[in-house]
Amino acid sequence: MISFAATSGKQSFRDNPVPKLELGNEGNETLEATVVAQQKGFESQQKQSQAIAARQQNEIAALTAAFKAQAVQIQKVSDQLGTQSLAPRVVANN
């Protein structure tokens, strides 16, 4: 446990000794079972996070490919519009 101690107008940390826990055999077994359960839960969450990250990477790759294809189409249309405006036009004066 850490507490604040006022010394000459300044605050500093002072470490207090932590009392030792006497759990006994039953308490140790319960503690070990809790640790094992928490580790399994952590591993499960880690696998889920990795699966989500992999799926998101695939989605990003698919979106990137779609954006590149759209950029190509936009460039084609832009090029067509550019060549049409450069073509000579005949205007009839009546």
C-alpha positions, 0 to 999 in steps of 0.5 A: 500500500502506498500513502502520501506523507506530508513532509516540510510542505512537500508530498512524498510516497511512503511504502507501507509493508503489505501484510502476508496472506495465509491462504492455506491449501484450500485457498491456494487451490482456489487461487490457482483455479482462478488463475487458470480460468483467467489465463484461458479467458485471456487466450480466448480473447486473444484468439478472437482479437487475432481473428478480428484483425485478420478479417479486418485486414482482408476487408481493407485489402478488398476496399483498396482494390475496389478504390483502385478500380474506381480510380482507373474508371475515373481516369478513363472518363477524365481522359475521354472528356479531355480528348473530346474538348480538344477536338475541333468543332464546327459551328454553323452560322446561319 
